[in-house]
Amino acid sequence: MENAINEWEEEYEMSEIQIVLLKSIFKRKIENPTKDIVLNEKEIKMIGSEDEEGLSESRISFEELLFYLL
């Protein structure tokens, strides 16, 4: 898992806050693989998108993995 996170961090230039979010939602998904994961307002802010277009792209990517933004 750490190798994958390191690769994502490098490939997508993820911040430390985004890595914390990644680990949190990964853990939740592992614990409940069939359950939809809904990100709360605080977690959405952790994504770090500055505009609606970026957040929209994030929403699409997350929904492909069955993660939903409130």
N, C-alpha and C positions, 0 to 999 in steps of 0.2 A: 504494500500500500504506500509506503513512504517513497519508493522509487516512482510510482505513478504520480503522486502528489508533486514531487520535485520536477517531473517532466511537465506537468500541467503548469506549475508555477513559472517555469522557464518559458514554455511555449506561449502562454497567454499573458505573461508579465503580470501575474497575480500578486496583489498586496498581501501583507500578513493577515489583515482582517478578512480578506477573501479566502485565505487558506483556513482560517478558523471556521468560517462558514462552511467551506467544503468538507472539512472533517466532521463538523456537526451534522450536516445533512446525510453524509455517507454513513455515519454511525446509526442515525435514525432509520435509514433505509435498510441497513443490515439487520437491525433489530426487528423490523416490520416490513419484510420485502414485498408484500402484496398490498400494503396500505399506501394510499396517496399521502404525500408529504406536502403540507401547506406552510409556506414561509410567512412569518409574521412581519409587521412593519419594520421592526428593528433589523431582522435578517435581510429584508429587501434593501434597506439602507446600506448594509454591509456589502452588497453587490458593487456599490460604488459608481453606478451609472449617473452621469451628470444631466442627462436629458431623457425625454420620453422615448425617443427613437432607440436609444441604447437599452432602456428598460424593456421596451417592446421586444427587442431581439433576445434579451435575456429570458423574458417570459416564454417565448417560443422554444428556446433551447431547453429550459427547465421542464416545460410541459412534455417534451419528447421523452423525458426521463420520469414522468409522472410526478413532478414537483410543481406545485402551484403557488403563485404569488397572490396574496390577499388584495 
